[in-house]
Amino acid sequence: MKRKLVFFAFFIASIILFAIQTFQAFGIVAFHADFFAKKGTIVIDAGHGGEDGGTVAVNGALEKDINLAIALELKKNLEMNHFEVKMVRETDTAVGDQSLPTIAERKRSDTRNRLKIVEETGDCLLISIHQNHFSESKYSGAQMFYSGNHAKSEILAEAIRKNIINSLQPENKRENKQADSNIFLLHNCQVPAVLVECGFLSNPEEAEKLCSDTYQKDMAAAIYNGVIDYLQESDQSKNMGLANG
């Protein structure tokens, strides 16, 4: 009889634990759905593409391919959790008008079309994925650039930075920077916008990591968690009457 009572108590406890976990999971989904019912879409920009390969890693990998891999993983994470996502590109294609006669003209068209996609989306967040490169191979670590046109861009950049450092790059001391006119997309868009330089392809060790499927998924997860932290903070601030913009 005593053994039956112990088993019964264990069974009831298991049901309660399952119910709590299920409730928490549905609560997270409800938060996401509620936010985006009010706030719009996330635009993911995989930098470069097509004839524009971006920088080249020390191991020969192209930036455009790594950008796209991380962007697609981020899209998957967001859509699995009921976010609305718009991709600037989902394949190895240029975004600009390829009928233009010069590379410079096609590049200008590409950057303007990326901005146009954001503007046509309306109320949204922009996450642009890139990789860094420097002449000296010793440098490593992710860095965030944010748009100066919207106060919440800096908050979004910091939330993403913290999650990348906590989960992937604990030694990274790089600070966020406001984008200047050299980063056309961030300099001109009017929504919360961040460019994530995920790491340095000029650093052999970091380049190998960034070419790894596992690390790409981990990077996408860190960016996703940063977005969640930003949204939660923004939602709480709004409830307290502290939201900007």
Buried (B, 14 or more C-beta within 10 A) or exposed (E): EEEEEEEEEEEEEEEEEEEEEEEEEEEEEEBBBEBBEEBBBBBBBBBBBBBBBBBBBBEEBBBBBBBBBBBBBBBBBBEEBBBBBBBBBEEBEBBBEEEBEEEEEBBBBBBBBBBEBBEEBEEBBBBBBBBBBEEEBEBBBBBBBBBEBBEBBBBBBBBBBBBBBEBBBEEBEBEBBBBEEEBBBBBBBEBBBBBBBBBBBBBBEBBBBBBBEEBBBBBBBBBBBBBBBBBEBBBEBEEEEEBEE
